Amino acid sequence: QVQLVERGGGLVEPVGSLRLSCAASGSGFNNYHIYWYRQAPGKQRESVALITSDGNTNYSGSVKGRFFVSRDNHKNTAYLQMNSLRSEDTAVYYCYARSIRHDYWGQGTQVTVSS
């Protein structure tokens, strides 16, 4: 069993930055692909970033060049660095861990971009 806890959300002005973290309890973190999803009010949940178990990354077109995903397997933690934030980035951000056998969601953290 793995539990995921996201932290780092909050209120930030446009063009500002935030770094989200996703801390995992349990074992085998290094075997999981870690996704970051977000869900804005009235919209479907969408994937914004992925870091695979071997460190490869991928981003949605809407965040590419502004968001950067990383992981520290020694700390069982993944990160999402968000730069040049826009109002349309306002959403609840979730991390999602997926392996061959299991998958887990975090509880989400609210990010609000507003002046």
KARACOR-V73569 format. One record per residue. N is the residue number from 0. RES is the residue in one small letter. OMEGA is omega in whole degrees, -180 to 180 (NA if undefined). NEAR is the number of other C-alpha atoms within 10 Angstrom. D_CENTER is the distance of its C-alpha to the mean C-alpha in Angstrom with 1 decimal. Layout:
N/RES/OMEGA/NEAR/D_CENTER + N/RES/OMEGA/NEAR/D_CENTER
//
This chain:
0/q/179/9/19.7 + 1/v/172/16/16.2 + 2/q/-179/14/14.5 + 3/l/179/23/10.9 + 4/v/177/17/10.6 + 5/e/175/22/7.9 + 6/r/173/18/9.7 + 7/g/179/14/10.3 + 8/g/179/18/10.4 + 9/g/179/13/13.9 + 10/l/-180/14/16.3 + 11/v/178/18/16.6 + 12/e/175/14/19.2 + 13/p/-175/17/18.9 + 14/v/176/14/18.5 + 15/g/-177/14/17.0 + 16/s/172/16/13.9 + 17/l/172/18/11.3 + 18/r/176/15/9.2 + 19/l/174/22/6.5 + 20/s/178/23/7.2 + 21/c/-177/25/7.0 + 22/a/-177/21/10.7 + 23/a/170/22/12.5 + 24/s/-180/14/16.2 + 25/g/-174/10/18.6 + 26/s/173/10/19.6 + 27/g/-178/13/18.6 + 28/f/-176/24/15.0 + 29/n/180/18/16.1 + 30/n/-175/15/17.0 + 31/y/163/20/13.7 + 32/h/-179/20/11.7 + 33/i/177/30/7.9 + 34/y/167/23/6.2 + 35/w/176/25/3.2 + 36/y/172/19/6.0 + 37/r/178/22/7.8 + 38/q/177/18/11.4 + 39/a/180/17/14.0 + 40/p/178/9/17.4 + 41/g/-178/6/19.6 + 42/k/177/9/17.3 + 43/q/175/9/15.9 + 44/r/-179/15/12.3 + 45/e/177/14/11.1 + 46/s/178/17/8.9 + 47/v/-177/22/7.7 + 48/a/179/23/6.8 + 49/l/166/24/8.2 + 50/i/-177/23/9.7 + 51/t/-179/19/12.8 + 52/s/179/18/14.8 + 53/d/169/11/17.0 + 54/g/176/15/14.5 + 55/n/-176/11/14.8 + 56/t/176/16/12.1 + 57/n/-175/15/12.1 + 58/y/172/19/10.9 + 59/s/-178/13/12.2 + 60/g/-176/9/15.3 + 61/s/-178/11/14.3 + 62/v/-176/16/11.8 + 63/k/-178/12/13.5 + 64/g/179/12/15.2 + 65/r/-179/13/13.2 + 66/f/-180/20/9.6 + 67/f/-178/20/9.4 + 68/v/178/24/7.4 + 69/s/179/19/9.5 + 70/r/174/22/10.6 + 71/d/-175/13/13.6 + 72/n/178/14/15.3 + 73/h/180/8/18.0 + 74/k/-177/11/15.9 + 75/n/-174/17/13.9 + 76/t/171/20/10.7 + 77/a/-176/24/7.6 + 78/y/171/22/6.5 + 79/l/176/24/5.1 + 80/q/-177/14/8.6 + 81/m/-179/19/9.5 + 82/n/178/17/13.3 + 83/s/-175/15/16.0 + 84/l/-179/22/14.3 + 85/r/180/16/16.3 + 86/s/-179/15/17.4 + 87/e/174/12/16.0 + 88/d/179/20/12.4 + 89/t/-176/20/13.2 + 90/a/165/21/11.4 + 91/v/-177/18/9.9 + 92/y/-178/26/6.1 + 93/y/167/27/5.6 + 94/c/-174/29/4.7 + 95/y/-179/20/7.8 + 96/a/-177/26/10.2 + 97/r/171/17/13.2 + 98/s/-180/16/16.5 + 99/i/-172/8/19.9 + 100/r/-171/6/20.9 + 101/h/170/10/18.2 + 102/d/-174/14/14.8 + 103/y/176/17/13.0 + 104/w/168/19/10.7 + 105/g/-175/19/9.6 + 106/q/178/15/11.4 + 107/g/176/22/9.0 + 108/t/-175/21/9.3 + 109/q/172/19/11.3 + 110/v/179/22/11.1 + 111/t/179/21/14.6 + 112/v/-175/20/16.0 + 113/s/175/16/19.8 + 114/s/NA/9/22.9
//
